[in-house]
């Protein structure tokens, strides 16, 4: 490939590894905390982008595509419906048999359609359905006259289509009624109308629920399964009379099923006009718990397991209030009479915005206030806000095709911050945006192998690939930028105009730009080009610019240039695109004054600003509050002025810009655009920093340096310096969490404790050991003794600094309670014999470590600076034993795990020898290639930067002897 894949991995490690010292706490924690990038399996076809990095949140919102295993790959338009027949009204009747050994659904569908182009072929989508051919009928709605069906073409296994051929051409302008019976499968693929299960009071219980986005409604009933083919839906669902059902619309009547004692039909109100992927229904033994009256004018319920009723309080409180906020923000009433939210035990997505029946993975809707972390509580609010935002953006107005998915997901990813902030202002979501969305997606969009926001897609696989960081995070970032340069209130009114203009229909991005343009014109907002011209440069081109500001201190002006920012540029690129954008420039030297604004044109590489409004001894900062989607580099003098200002009074610079300065500087240093000394200079003020956002932005960058220097002579000076800036942060935040702590103080404490205990700050270590000792004496009172926010740090620190008793207690807690956080903590031991023993236990099925957790153990031992070499030697020396005990599926993944910390030629040589010794398993593995290139990049980084960083550290050792406060 053209781009250095190892550099991507290095940067992702740098972004993610600060959390828990890079430890991996299992799938849920990876999703919540991004401890490290997931290992990407080798592509089956040998062509796919193996390095693909998902959205930080798309794992929550994405909608997976388990494809028919018999389907042959197809490309292009032949998978699209012809558009000559359009649906108007579906009548759907489904009777699911939720029984072990059956798992089928008897179905009937009646579709009233309009003929818009004369044809004898009626094509619609269908997948894995058994159609009763004798039941297929077509009739003229007005006359009732049947039209003979002469042929039925079943292409479900190849094109996901069925075609009904009739004896005479259908007439343009007339309506026809199509009916058929079918049987569908309540599959275990978490797609279509599928089955799920849970255990309640020792009994396994089942339910049936839908997941249709993007192309899986066709698994449940034959339909015109494209977003523009909107229709009304009348749903009837059968169920056991002791069970419950719910759907998009309110229940009208319930009646017995003739000939089936104990079963009833639930008849639902006809829906508003909507796309097929938004249809939803569920049959279960769940209970519906209503929200408190007065929170919303809309009937609001949470559906969940009966024994989870006490976990619904938080969602029942915030959900209605978020809905009320969006009604006010959009100035458009919620279009439906009710809103249900259901917690599903087995769910492919994290949540799905079905109109009137939002479905969630349980962890994102059910919140236990006694055990939930601050991050989990925030995530529950954010996911609810995201899905409720979709009720307007996505449901009321739907993208016209999946290439414009970002209109749905980008907007919801932006609006989730506003919605959460409205009900939880203490979360300061607008400050967190730059950490969670903007700075994260920078690392992905800076690759030559990124993609534009808006690209052509046709096949289900291509559609699925759109659920990524570009649609979600980048989409939200360019929307936020647009709101800033138009003006937030103008932007808000423009959104209302867009929604009203396109209500119950479909729209593309040009419709949005037109609505915003009209609103901007009506309010006399002056722009250098049309909204469309500006925004098209951001949606049809991948990447983003680096804005370089070179000041002229004699004239008070500056030359501002734009160049595409790349982490690594190939020498043989054939990309013909000119990567220049309409760039909104914002800058300030005094945050008490109005922000200064200018533009770089799409046709300008550089521009001279005649006056920045700053004296020669004043700093200037561009991209105020990091509202815009670009990085910024400065001349050395301006960096010095910024450094001096931060040291003198950092609060004269906004917290978002402090975070931006640190993140930009270390990224620029990583790719050799500025010296590491300039980036490190900006950390000098951190001993006085107390805000979460700047600290969190830089800790991941500092963690990569920590990993690289660990075995080098510079590490003691590095540790002393880090202690000198972290210890005041920890002291100010404190060890003990209280109920009165603001939300971001809890977040700050997680970071501060993690680093303070890791650096050996005595107060942190002693408090962790004391808390752990209390837990050892009262093992059943974990929730009362250990805050869930501090749990991983306390457990890890106790193992690192404790003895055999602490270790044995952790192992017993893991074995008896299944709590993997204790197992992860065990991997933090500083004793080589303990770490070797843990790895040996992976080979013993009677050791007490579950087979499902062996990857967890190896990863965390490999991430332990003491355990990394032990893990590599284990992989080399115990290869046959590993293969005999565990098979060969772990080798590629484990190989990559041990590469993360390796940065010497000797280590690289060992890894190459290991690969060459096992060519069948490792020789063609992309994980192995990625790992080796990671090590090569690490070696290069050390060669380039060790001396400069060492010299800087030697000149910035703290005056205080921090050895006195460390163990």
N, C-alpha and C positions, 0 to 999 in steps of 0.2 A: 504493500500500500504506500501511497505517497506520504502520508503523515506518520510521524513517529508514534506508534501506539503506546510505547512505554511512557512517553511524555504525558499522554492523556492520563495514564494510570497514576503517574507520580502526582499530577495535579489533583486528581480526585482523592488520592490518599491525603494530600495536604489539606484539602477542603474538609475531609470527613474525619480524619483520624484523631482529632482533638477530643472527641467524645469518648470518655472512658478509656483513654489511652489506646484508642484503636481497637478496643475489645468488642467481640461479636457476641451479642446476647440473644441470638435466635431470631427467627423471622419477624416477630412482632417488633422487637427492639430495632432491628435493622430498618424497618419501615418507619418507626417513630423517630429514630435518632440518627439514622444514616451513619452507622459506625464505620462502614467501609463500603466501597462499591461492590455490588454483587458480582460473583463470577459468572461470566457470560458463557453458556455452553457453546461448543463448536456448532456452526450452522450446518444443518442437515444437507443443504444444497451446495455447500461449499462456496457460495457466492454472497450470501447475505452479509450485512455489515456486522461483523462479530463484535465490534467494540460498542455497539449501540448502548447508550446510557439513558435510562428512563427518566421521566420527570420525578422530582422529589415527591410529588403528590399524585402522579398519574397512577401509581400503584393503588391509591385510594379510589380514584375515580374511573380508572380504565375499565374497559369492558372486553373481556377476552373472547377469542374466537376459536373454540375447539372445533376444528373442521372435520367434516365427514372424511373418514380415513380412506374411503374409496374414491374420493373426488380427485380428478386429475387437474393439475395446474392449468389455469386459463389466464389469458391476458386481455385487457382492453375492454372495448365496448360490448363484446358479445355476452358479457355478464349483466348488462344493463337491460332494463325493460324498455320496449319500443316506445311507449308513451301514447299509443293510439287509443288505449282504453284506460280511463281513470276512475278510481273508486270514489263513491260518494257516501255509502252507508254499509257498514258491516253489521250483520246479526250473527253473533258467535254463541254457540252452546257447547260447553265442555263438561264432561263428567270424568274426573280423574279417579282411578282406582289406586289409592295410596296403600298398597298391600305388598308385602314381601312376596316375590315370585310373580307379581303381575306388572305393576308399574306402567300401566297403559292408560290412555285417555281416549274415550269415545268422543268424537267431535263432529260438529255440523257447522257449516258456514254458509251464509247467504250474503252475497255482495251485490249491491246495486251500483252499476257503473255507467259512466257517460262514454259514448263513442265520439271521439274527436277526430279520428282519421278512419275512414272506412277500411275494414279488414275482415278476414275470415279466421284470423288467429287471435285467440285471447290468451296472452302469456302472463303468468304471474309467478311469484316466488314460492317455492316449497322445498323443504329439506327433511329427509328422514321421516316422511309421512306415508302411510299406506292409504291410498285413495280408493274409495269404493267406486269403481268406474260406472257401475249401474246407476249410481245416485247423481251423477254429474248432469246438470240441466242448465239450459240457457233459455230465457224467455224475454219477450218484449214487455217492459213494465206497463206501458200505456194500454196495450191491447190484451195482455195476458197470453198472447200466442207463443207457444214454444217454438224454438228454433232447433232443428235437428243437429245433434253432435255427431260428426262423421269420423272423428279421430281424436285420440288423446296421446300426446307426446310427453313422455316422462324423462326429463333430463335432470332429475334431482341430484344424481351422483356426479354430474359433470358441470352443470351450469346453475344448479339450484333453482331450476325452472320447471314448470309444467305448462303445456300449451293445449288449449281446447280448440279444436278446429270445427267450425260450424259449416252448415251446408250452403249458406248464402252470406254475402257481405253484410256486416252490420252498417246501419245507416248513421251518418254523422248527425249529431244533435239529439239522437234518441237515447233513452235509458234502457238498460237490460239488467235482468236479475240472473246471477249465476249462483247455483247451489251445489253442494256436494257434502258427502259424509267421508270421514277419514278416521284413522287411528294414529295417534302420536305416542311417543315414548316419554315417560317421566324419567329422563336420562340422569346420569350421574356426572354430566359434563358441566354443570352449573351454567347452562345456557338453554334458552328456550323456556318451555314449561318443564321444570326439573324437580327432582326430589331432594330433600334435605332431611337431616336427622339431628336429634339431640337426646340427651339422657336426663330424665327427670325422675327423682326418687328411685333411682336404680333401673328405671324402665326406658328402653329406647323408643322414642316417639318420632313420627315422620310428619312431614308437611310437603306441600307442593307449591312452588312459587315461580315467578317469571324473572328472566333477565334477557331482554330483547336487544338492547343497543349493542352493536349497530345493526347487525343483519341476522338476528336470530328469532324475530317474530315468526319467520317462515318455518321454524321448527315446531311451532305450536299450532298454526293454522295457515292454510294457503292465503296469501295476501300480496298486495302490491307494496313490497318492502323497501321502498325508497322514500327519503324524507320529504320530497315535494309532493308525493302522492297522498296527501292528507285526506281524511274522511272522518265521519262520525262512527262511533262504535257502540253497539248495544250488546252487552255481555251478560250471559247467563251461565252460572257455574253451579254444578252439582256437588253435594257434600253429604257426609253422614250428619244426621240431624243434631248430634251432640257436639259437632265441630263448628267452626266459624269460617267465613270467607270474607274477603274484602277485595275491592277493585278500585279503578280510578274514580268512579262516581258513587254517589250515595245509593244504598240499597233501597229498592222500592217495595218489593214483595218477596215472600218466601212461600213455596207451595210444595206439596209432596210430589215425589217422582212416581208416576203411575207404574205399578208392577215392581217397585223396589222399596219394600217396607224399610223404614229407618233412614231413607235418603230423601233429601229435599233439593229443590232448585232455588237458588238465590238470583233474583232478577234485578239488574242494576239499571239505573237511569242512563239514557243515551248520552254519550260523551259530547263534549265540544269537539270541533274539528281539530284533529291532531295527526301526527305521523305515527306509523305503525310501531316504531321502536319505543314509543312512550306508553303503549298499552300494558296494563299490569293486572294481575290477579293472584290471589293466594288462598289456599285452603289449608287449615291447620287447627290445632287445639289452642292457639294463642288467645290471649285476652286483650281487649282494647281498653286502654286506660286513658280517659279524657284529660285534657289540660284543665287547669283551674279556670273557671269562668272569669271573663273580663280581660284576659291577656290578649285576646284577638276576637275580631268579629266573625272569624271563620271557625267552624267546628274542627277541633284539633285533637288527634288521638295518637298514642304510641301503642303499637302492637308488639307483644313479646311473650316469651314463655311465662307461665303463671308464676313460677318461682323466681322470676326476675323482676317482678313488679316494683320492688323497692329500689331497683337500679334505673328507673325511668324518670325520676324526679327532675334531674338536671335538664334532660332533653325536653321534658314536658314544660319546663319553665322558659328556656331560651327559644325553643322553636317558634311558638306563637309570637313572641316579641320580635324575633328576626323577621317573621312574615309581615308584621305590622310596619316595621322599619322600611322594608322594601316597597310596600304599598305606598308609603309616604314618599320615599325617594323617587320612585318611578312616576308617582302621581297617577297610578293606574291600579284599580282595585284588583285583588287576587281573583282570577277568572272563575274559580270553581267554588262550590258550596262547602267543601270540606277538604282537609289535608290530613292524611294518615302518614305515619312513619313507622316502618316495621323493622325489627331487629332479627336478621336471618342468621342461623348458626353457620351454614355453609354458603358462602357468597363469593363469586369470582371477583367482582369489583369491591371496592370499599363502600360505595354507595351508588345509587342510580336514581335519577331525577324523574322517574315515572310521574306523570301529571296526576296529582292528587293521592298518590300512593308511593312515596319514596321508600326504597328499600336500602338497608344498611347492613354491612357486616356488624355483628353484635358489638364489637369493641368500640365502634364509632358512634354508637347510640346509647348503650347501657354504661352508666358510669357509677362505680362504687366510690362514694366520697371518702371511705376509710382507707382504700388501697390505691386509688388512682393517682398517678403522678400529675403534676401541674401540666406537663406536656400532653398527657392523655386527655385532661379536661379541656385544654385549649383545642386539641384536635377534634374533640366531639363538637365543640362550638363551631369551628372552622368548617368541618364537613357539613354540618347542618346549614350553615350560611351559604356554602357553595351550592348545595342541592336546591335550597329554597330560591337562590338567585336564578337558577335555571328555570323556575316556573314562569319567568318572563323571558329571559334570554335563553332560548333553546326550545321552550315549550310553546309559549305564546307566539314568538317569532323564531322560526327554525332556519338554520342554514340551508341553502338550496341544494348543496351537495357536500359530501364529506371533505372535499378540499378546503372548505371554509369552516371546518370543525372548530377552528380557533375562535370563531365568533361565539360559539357556545362555551367552549372550555376556557379560552382566554378571559372572556368577560366574567365567567363565574369565578375564575381564579383571582381576578381583581376585586370583584364585588364581595367575595368571602371576607376580605379584610374590612370593608366598610360595614358589612352586616355584623360581624363579630364585634367590631369596635362599638357598635351601637348598643349592644347588650352587655358587653364586658369591657368598658373603657379602661379598666385597670390592666388589661392585657397589652395595651399600647401597640395594637396590631399594625398601625401605619408605620411605626418605627421598625417593626420586625420584617416588614415587606422586603427590605433590601437584603436581609440575611436569607430569608426563606425562598425568595423567588429570584431577585435580580442577580445577586452575586453568585448564586448557584448556577443559573443558566448561562452566565458568562463562560463558565468552564466548558460547556458543551458547545455553545454557539461560536466558540473561537477555534473550532476545528474546520479544516478544509472539507471535511466530510459531513458537516452539518447540512441543514436543508432550509429552504425558505419556509416561512409560516404557511404560505398558500401554494400548494403544488397539486398537480393533477393526480387523482387516484380513481381507480375503477374496481379492482378486485377486492373481496373481503380482506385478504391479507394486506393489501396496500392501505385499505381503510384502517385496519388495526394499527398499522405503523404510525398513524397520525396521533395516537394517544401517547404523546411523549412530551418531553420538556419544552419543545418548541411551541407546540399548541398551547400548553398550560402556562408555564412560567414566562416564556418569551412573549406569548400573546398578552398576558397580563401586564408585562412591562411596557410594551408599546402602547397599550391602551392608557396606562397611567401617564406615560409621556404625552400622549395626545390630550388628555385632560388638563395637563399642566400648561401646554402652549396655547390651548384654546381658552383656558380659564375654567375652573372646576364647575362653577354654577352654569356657565354657558354649556359646557359639556353635559351636565346633568339634564338640562332642558332639551338638549339635542337628542339624548337617549330616549327621553319620553316621546319626542317627535318620531323617532325611528320606530319605536314600539307601536305607537298608534297608527303610523302609516302602513305597517306591515302585519298588524295583528291577525292571528289565525292563518298566517300565510308563511311564505318562505322569503328569504332575502340573502343576498350576497354582500360582500364587504362594500361594494360600490353603493349599495342602498344606505349603509351606515354613513359612509363618507358624505353622501348627498344630504342626509338629514343634519349632520353636524355642520356642513357648509352652509345650509340654509339658516340654521340657528346662529352661526357665527356672523353671517351677513346681516341678519336682523338685529344683531346687537353690536354691529360696527366693530367687530374684532378684525384687526388688520393682520393678515398673514402674507408671507412673501410668495406663496403659491396656493393653489387650492388644497383643501384637506386631502383629496384623493391623490394629487401629485406628491404631496409630502409623504403620506402614509404608504403609498405603493412602493416607495423606495425601501420601506422597512418590512413589508409583507412579501414582496416578490424577490427580494435578495436575502440570501442567508448572511449570517455574521453581523458585525457591528464595528463602528470605527473606534480607533484610538485617536483622541483629540490631543495634540501636542501643543502646548502653550509656551512660546518663547518670548519672554518679555523684553521690551526695550526700556531700560530704566532711565534713560535720558529723556525720551519723549513721552513716557507714561503709557505707551501703547503696547501692542503685542502682535506677533504673527501666530495665527491659529491654523493648524493643518489637520486634515483628516486622512487617515490610512486605515485600511482594514486591519483589525487586530487579529493576529493569528498566534497560536501557541507554537507552531512550527510550520514554516512555509516550504513546500516542496520546490525543487528546482525544475521539475519537468511538468508543471501544471499546464493544462490546455484549456482551462476555464476562460471563456471569452467575456465574462461579465465584468463590467467596470464597477468596482465596489466603492461607490460614493453615494452619500445619502443627503437628504435634506436634514441638516443637523440643527436642532434648537440649542443655541448657546445661552447658558445662564451663568452668571458669575457675580461675585461679591467680595468686598473687603471689609464689610460691616453688616452684620446680620440685623442690625436695627434699622437699616435703610432698605428701600425697595430693591428687589433683585434686578440687576441689569440684564438685558436680553438682546440677542442678535441671532443671526442665522448664517450657517454655511450652506451654500447652494449645492445641489447635486452635481453641478458643473464646476464646482470650485474645489481644488485640492487644498488651497490655502487662502487665507484672507487676513488682511491687516486691520486690526482694531486700533483706531487712532488714539483712543483714551480708555483706559480701564477704570478710571476714577480712583486710582490708588497712587499714593506717593511711592517714591523709590524704596523707602524703608517699610512699606506696608505689604503684607501678603495679599494674594488674590487666589480665590478658590473657584474653580469652574464646576458646573453641574451641581447647582445648589440643591442640597438635600438629596442628591442622587436621584432626582426625578426623571432623568433622561437615560437612555439606553446606550451609554458609551463609557469607556474608560478615559482617564485623563493622565497625561504626563506633563511635568513642568521642567523648566530649566533649574540648574543646581541652586541658584540664588533664591528662587521662590521656595524651593524645598527648605532651605535654611530658615527663611522668614516664617514659614509655616511651623517648622520645628520649634523655633523660639517662641512663637505665640502659644503653641500647645503647652510648652513648659511653663510659660508665664501665667497663662490663664486659659486652659483648654475649653472652658465653657463659652468663650467668645466665638467658638466654632460649633456648629450644630452637631448633635450626636450622630446623625446620619452621615454628615460629611467627615466626621472623625473616623467613622467606620469605613467610609469610601476611601479616604486617604491611605489608611493602613492596608486595606485589601488591594487597592490598585498598586500601591508601591511594592508590596511583596510579590505580586504577580508579575509586575514589570521587571523586578530583580530576578525572578525565576527564569525569565526568558532573555535575560542579559540586556534589557533596555535601559535600566538604571543600575547603579551600584548597590549592592546589599547594604553598604554603609549608609546610604541615603534612606533606605527603608528602615534599617535599625534605628537610625536617628529619630524616626517618628515614634518609636516605642519608649523613648526616654521619659515622656510625660506620663506613661501609664501608671507609675507609682501613685499618681493623684487621680486616676480615672476610676469612677465608681459606677458608671452606667453599663448596662448589659450589652447594648448593641455594639459599641466599639470593641469591647473586650472579646465578644464572641466572634466578631469578624476577623480578628487577628490571631486568636488562639490556634485555629487550625493551621495557619501559616507557620506559627512558631512550633507547632508540633512536628511538622515535617523537618524543620531544622533540628529539633531535639532528636528525632530518629536518626538523622544523618550523622550527628556529632557524637552519638552515644559512646562509641568505642574509640573515639579520637582524643588526642591530647587536649583539645580545646574544651572538652565536655565539662570539666570542673569549673572553668570560668563561665561557661554557658549556664551551668546550674546555679552558680552564685548570682549571676545577673538575673536570671529568671526569678529566683527567690526574692531578689530585691524589689522587683516590680509586682510579683504576685502576692507576697506576704502582706503588704498594706491593703490590697484588695480584699483578701480573705479576712483580715482583722476587722475591716470596716463592715463587711457583710455578716461575719460571725458564723459559728458552727451551728448553733441551735435554731431550728426553724420554729416559727410561731404562727398561730392562726391569723395574726394581724399582718403578716408579711405581705406586701404587694406581690403580684404575680411575677414581675420581672426580677424582684429580689430573690424569689425562689429559683428562677433561672440563673441569676448571677451566682447564687450560692452553689449550684451544681458545678458551674465552671470553676469557681474559686476553690471549692473543696477538692475537686478533682486534681487541680494542679498543686495546691498547697500540700495535700497529703502525698502526692506523687513526688514532690520536691523534698519531702521530709520535714515540713514545718511542724515543730513540736506540738503546738496546740491542736492542730488538726489531727495528727497521728494519735495523740493521747486521748482526745475526745472519741475518735473512732474506736480505739481499743476499749475504752470504757463502755461505750454503747454496745459494742459486740459482747463484752463480758456480761452485761445485763441481759442481753438476748440469750446468751448461753444458759443463764440461770432461769430464764422464763421463755423457753422456746415457742410456747403457744401464743405469745403476746407480741408477735412480730409487728403487727400494724400499730400497736400502741407504743412500741419502743423505738422503731426505726421509721423515719419519714420515707415514704416511697420515693421521694425526690433524691434522697441521700443514700438510698439503699446500696446501690452498686459501689459507690465510693467507700462506704463504711465496710462492706464485706471484703472488698479487695484490699483495703488498707490493713484490716485485721489479719488477713492471711499473709500479706507481705511482711508485716512486722510482728506477727505472733509466732506460735510454735505448733507442736503436734496437736495440742488440745483444740486450738482454733480450727485447724485443718480437719480434724476428725469430726468436729461439730458440723462444719459445713457439709461434709460428705454425708453425714447422717440426715441432715435437713434435705439434701437433694434426694436421697434414696427414699425417705419416708413421706416427703411432701411433694416431690416432683418439681421443686423450684430450681430451675436451671441457673438462676442468678448466683446461687451458692456454688454450683459447678464452675461457672465462669470465674468466680472469685478464687477458687482453688488453683486455677491456671495462672494466677498472679504471684504465686510463691516465688521467692528469691532463691530457693534451694534447688540446685540442679538435680539432686537425687529425687526430690518430690516430683519435679516436672518429668523426669525420665520415667518414674513410676506411673504417672498419669498416662503417658503415651503407651506404656506396656499394657495398662488396663484396657486399652481400646481393643486389644487382641484377645481378651479373655471374656467370653460371653457371660461368665458368672461374676464378673468384677463389680457389678452394680451400676455400671455406666450403660445406659440404654443405647442400642444400636442407632437410634434416631439422633443421639447427641454426640456421636463420635466426631463428626465434622466440627461441631462447636468446640470440643476440647482441643483438637489439633490446631484449629485456627487461633485460638487464644493462647495456646502455648507458643505458637509461631510468632505471635504478635508481642509476646513477652521478650524484652531485650535479652534476658538471660536464656530464655527458652528457644529463641530463634535457631541458634546453631544446633541445639539439642534436637529440635524438630527436623532439621535438615539431615543430621546424622541418622536419625531414626528412619527417615524415608530412604536413605541410601542403604543402611545396613540391615534393615528389617523388611525389605521389599517383598521377599517371598512370603514371609509370615503375614504381612499385611494383606497380600493377595489371597492367601489361604483363608484368612479369618474374615475379610471384609469384601473380597472381590476387587475388581480393578477400577470401579467407578470413581473412587476418590482421588486417584493418583494425579490427574491433571489439575484438579482444584487445589490439592495440598501442595503441589509443586509451586503453584502461583502464590499461595499463602507465604511460603518460606522466602519468596523473593522480595517481599515488601521492604524488609529491613536490610537486605544485603547490599553492600556498597563497596566491595573490594574485588580486585581482580582474582584473588584466591577463591573467594566465594563464587564468582562467576565461573571459574574453571571447574569447580566441583559440580555446579549445576549443569554445565555443558556435558561433563562426563556422565552424570546421572541420566540426562536425556539420551545420550548416545548409547548408554548401556541398555536402554529399553525403548528401542526405536518404534516398535509396534504400538505401544501405548502412548509414548510421549513425543515421538518424532514429528507427527503432523498436528499436534494439538495446538489450537490457537491460544489456549490458556498458558501453555508452556512458552510459546512465542512472546506472548504479552509479558510473562514473568521475566524472561531473559532480557527483554528490552527495558523493563523496569529497572533491572539491576544495572544495565549499561547506562541508563539515564542517571541513576543514583551515583555511579562511579564518576560520570562526567560532572555532575553537580559538585561532588566533593573536590574534584580536581580544580574546578573553576572557582569555587567559593570558600574552601576551607581556610586558605591563607588570609583572605580579606576579612572574613568573619572573625577569625582568630585574632587578627590585629585589632579589629574594632572592639572585641570583648576585652582584650588586654588593656585597652585604654578606657574602659567603662566599668571597671570592677567597683562594686559598692564600697564606700568607706567603712560601713559597718561590717563586722565579721559575722556573716550570716551562718557560719558553721555553728555558732553558739546556740542558734535556735533550731537547728536541724539535728536529727538523730543520725 
